[in-house]
Amino acid sequence: MSAATDRAATLAQIRSALEREFAPRALEIIDDSARHAGHAGAAGGAGHYRVLLVSDAFRGRSALERHRLVYAALAPLMAGAVHALNITARTPEESSAAAPPASRAH
């Protein structure tokens, strides 16, 4: 399998795990692996990903708790296919407040 095929499969697995665990209102996953080419962790084929996740499941939870929940949902992938994960985990209210006015109209 090519690196691109592996990454596409990993993206699908990340999406599936997060949708199953959090029923997100919004989910964006970005493969940042190319930006880390040559990095020791990337050398073995593991990827670098950014996740923006908006879910009711984060209400009343600290940023640390939210990150722990996301890492727990992705634990099987963190052991191999995912080397690094940049997480933005928000409640729907936080997401609305953070969006610029032009973005809210879409």
C-alpha positions as CSV (number, residue, x, y, z in Angstrom):
1,M,0.0,0.0,0.0
2,S,1.2,3.5,-0.8
3,A,1.7,6.2,1.9
4,A,-1.2,8.1,0.4
5,T,-3.5,5.1,0.6
6,D,-2.4,4.4,4.2
7,R,-3.1,8.0,5.1
8,A,-6.6,7.9,3.5
9,A,-7.4,4.8,5.4
10,T,-6.1,6.4,8.7
11,L,-8.3,9.5,8.0
12,A,-11.3,7.3,7.5
13,Q,-10.5,5.4,10.8
14,I,-10.1,8.7,12.7
15,R,-13.4,10.0,11.3
16,S,-15.2,6.7,12.1
17,A,-13.9,6.6,15.7
18,L,-14.7,10.2,16.5
19,E,-18.2,10.0,14.9
20,R,-19.0,6.9,16.8
21,E,-17.8,8.3,20.2
22,F,-18.9,11.9,20.0
23,A,-21.7,12.2,17.4
24,P,-20.1,15.6,16.4
25,R,-22.0,18.5,15.1
26,A,-18.8,19.4,13.1
27,L,-15.7,17.4,12.4
28,E,-12.7,18.5,10.4
29,I,-9.6,16.3,10.1
30,I,-6.5,17.6,8.3
31,D,-3.5,15.5,7.4
32,D,-0.4,17.5,8.3
33,S,2.1,14.7,7.7
34,A,3.7,16.4,4.7
35,R,4.7,19.4,6.9
36,H,6.6,16.9,9.1
37,A,8.5,15.0,6.5
38,G,11.9,13.9,7.8
39,H,10.7,14.1,11.4
40,A,11.7,11.1,13.4
41,G,8.1,10.1,14.2
42,A,7.1,10.4,10.6
43,A,9.9,8.3,9.3
44,G,8.1,5.1,10.4
45,G,5.0,6.1,8.4
46,A,3.0,7.4,11.3
47,G,1.1,10.6,10.5
48,H,0.5,14.0,12.0
49,Y,-3.1,15.1,12.1
50,R,-5.2,18.2,13.2
51,V,-8.7,17.6,14.4
52,L,-11.4,20.2,15.0
53,L,-14.3,18.6,16.8
54,V,-17.6,20.2,18.0
55,S,-19.7,18.0,20.2
56,D,-22.2,18.2,23.0
57,A,-20.1,15.6,24.8
58,F,-17.6,18.4,25.8
59,R,-20.1,20.4,27.8
60,G,-18.9,20.9,31.4
61,R,-15.4,19.4,30.7
62,S,-12.1,21.0,30.9
63,A,-9.7,21.2,27.9
64,L,-7.6,18.4,29.5
65,E,-10.6,16.2,29.9
66,R,-11.7,16.8,26.3
67,H,-8.3,15.9,25.0
68,R,-8.2,12.7,27.1
69,L,-11.6,11.7,25.7
70,V,-10.3,12.2,22.1
71,Y,-7.1,10.3,22.8
72,A,-9.1,7.5,24.4
73,A,-11.3,7.2,21.3
74,L,-8.3,7.1,19.1
75,A,-6.1,4.9,21.3
76,P,-5.8,2.0,18.8
77,L,-4.6,4.4,16.1
78,M,-2.2,6.3,18.5
79,A,-0.3,3.0,18.9
80,G,0.7,3.0,15.3
81,A,-0.8,5.0,12.4
82,V,-1.0,8.3,14.3
83,H,2.2,9.9,15.6
84,A,0.9,13.3,16.5
85,L,-2.5,14.8,17.0
86,N,-3.4,18.5,17.3
87,I,-6.9,18.7,18.9
88,T,-9.4,21.5,19.0
89,A,-12.4,20.3,21.0
90,R,-15.3,22.6,21.5
91,T,-18.9,22.7,22.6
92,P,-21.5,24.0,20.0
93,E,-21.7,27.2,21.9
94,E,-18.0,27.7,21.9
95,S,-17.8,27.0,18.3
96,S,-20.5,29.6,17.5
97,A,-18.8,32.2,19.6
98,A,-15.4,31.5,17.9
99,A,-16.7,31.7,14.3
100,P,-16.4,35.0,12.5
101,P,-19.8,36.4,11.4
102,A,-19.2,35.6,7.7
103,S,-18.6,31.9,8.6
104,R,-21.8,31.6,10.6
105,A,-23.9,32.4,7.6
106,H,-22.8,29.3,5.8
